[in-house]
Amino acid sequence: MAKLTRESLMTLEAYARERDAFRARVIAHKQRRKLELGPNVTLQFEDELTMRYQVQEMLRAERIFEEAGIEEELEAYNPLVPDGRNFKATMMIEYPDPDERARQLEQLIGIEDRVWLQVEGCPKVWAIADEDLDRETPEKTSSVHFLRFELDDPMVEGLKRGAPLSIGIDHPRYRASTVAPVETRDALVEDLA
């Protein structure tokens, strides 16, 4: 999968003109790449388009137009673009009530390391979490984590042939698993070389 480059971005002026249509396109695209794991965890699988949208929004919000600032944003978000041999996801732990969220984040330390995926007929692959920085303290985990799932040849081949993809969490305080809908699996297969 192609990485983000300066040339793949719109200028601030062009983005202002195209933003509504681009945003609608990205929202529809993200729906195919979203997976709920139980009532409180969502995985949003990222790709070049979702990260390009994030960069465009950051540039817009911060009014960044100088080359150095643009390069900083590209360096921050390019690691979240899959490279053709993996899936990358943003994991969000969501509890609407702030007090409940605080209690749960204390109980869910290490949850980011207990997320897995499995292509039918292959072993589980455990997430590699938060490679950019540690997002948990001894007291609590973060409500957002960044995950990478590395795939081997049999997994890639199985997915391309239509093998089911299961995804889950195996944490002592939070267990959930699901088989990805065909539409989601097919969207993720597009990330594979």
N, C-alpha and C positions, 0 to 999 in steps of 0.2 A: 504494500500500500504506500502511496506517495506521501511524503512528509509535507508539512506546510512550508511554503516559501513566501517571500515578499511578493512574488509575482502572482501567487494564488489568492492574494487578498485584494479587496476593493479599497480604493481611496476613501477617506471619510465622506467626501461629497457623494461619491457613487453609492456608498453604503447607505447614506441618508435617503437617497432616491429608491434603493432596492430593498430596504430593510424589511418592510411589511411582507413583501412576497417571499423574501429569503427566509424570514422567521417562520412563516407558515409552512414552507417546504421543510425546514429543519424539524419543526414540531411533528409533522406527519412522519418524517424519517425516524425520529427518536421513538415514536410509539411502537414501531416494529422491533426496536432494539431494547425495550424495557421489559424487565422481568421482576415480578414481586415474589419474594421468598417469605412466606408467612405474612402476618398483618403489619409488621413493622420494619421490614428491610426491603429495599428496592435496589436492583442493579440496573444501571444505565450503561449499556455497552457503547463505547466510544469508537469513533472512526474519524477519518479526515474531515468529513463534513461537519460533524458535531463539534470538533475542535476548531475548525475554521470559524464557525459561528461564535464560539467562546472568545476567540481572539478578536473577531470583528466587534463584538460587544464590549470587550475590554478597551480596545482602541477608541471606540465611540465614547464610552463612559469617562475615560480618563483624558480624552481629546489628545491622544498620542498620534503624532504624524511624523516625528523625526525618526530617522533610520535606527538609531541606537535603541530607542524605546520599542520600536516594532520588533527588532531582533530579540529584545528581552522577552517579549510576549511569546514569540515563536519558540524560544528556548524553553520557556515554562510549559507550553502546551504540547509541543511535538512529542515528548515522551509518552503522552497518552494516546498517540495514534498507533494502532497495531502495525506490526511489520510484515505481516503475511504468514507468520508462524505462531501467532498468539492472538488472544482476545484481551482487550483491556476494558475495564469497567470502573465506573464510579459507584461505590456502595454508599447508600444513604440509610441511616438508622433513624426512623421517624416515629416519634411519639408526640401527639399534638399538645398534651399538657406539659408545660415546662418542668414541673416538680417530678412528674412521672418519668420524663426524659432523663433528668439528672439521676434519679434512682437507678434507672435501667442502665445508663452508661457506666455507672459504678459496677454493676453486675456483669456487664458484657465485655470486660477487658479481655483482649485476645480474640475477639470474634472475627476480626479481619483475617486471621491466620487459619480459621476453621471453615472457610468457604471453599467449595470444591465444584468441579464439573466432571462429567463422565460421558464419553461417547460410548454408546452401546457396544459391548464386546471388548472394551478397553478398560484399563485401570483408571481410578479417580486421579484427577490432577488437582493439587491444592494451590490456592491462590498465593502469589507472591505479593505482599502488601506494602504499600507506603514506601516505595523505594526512594522518593524524594526527601522525605523527612518523617520522623517518628510522630505519630498523631495520637499517642496515648501517654498517660502519666501513670504512676503507681495507683492513683486514686480513681481514674476513669479512662474510658476510651473516647475517641472522637465520634461525632455523629456522621462524619464523612471520611471515607477511605478510598484509596485508589488501588485497584487490583490488576494483576497480570496473570494470565493462565497460559503456560507454554504447552504447545501441542506437538506430538511426534507424528511421523509419517502415517502410521496406521490410523491415528485419530483424524487427521486431515482427510485421508482417503475415505474413511467411514462417513464423515460428515458430508463430503462431496457426493457420496452414493446415497445419501438420505438417511443415514443412521440416526436414531433418536439421540437427543442431547439432554441429559439430566443435570440439574444444578441444585446445590443445597448448602446448608450450613449445619455443621455438627459441633455445636458449642454446648457445654453443660447447661447453660441457662437459655439457649435459643436453638431449637432444632426445626428445620424446615427443608423441604425439597420439592421439586417439581420437574416435570418433563417440559422442556421449552416447546411452546407452540411451533408448528411447522413454519409459520411466517417469521418467527424470531430466529429459529435455527437457520432458515434460508438467508435472512439478512446477515447473520454472522458469517455464514459460509462465504459471502462476498468479500470478507476481510482476508480470506486465505489465498495465498499465492498458488 
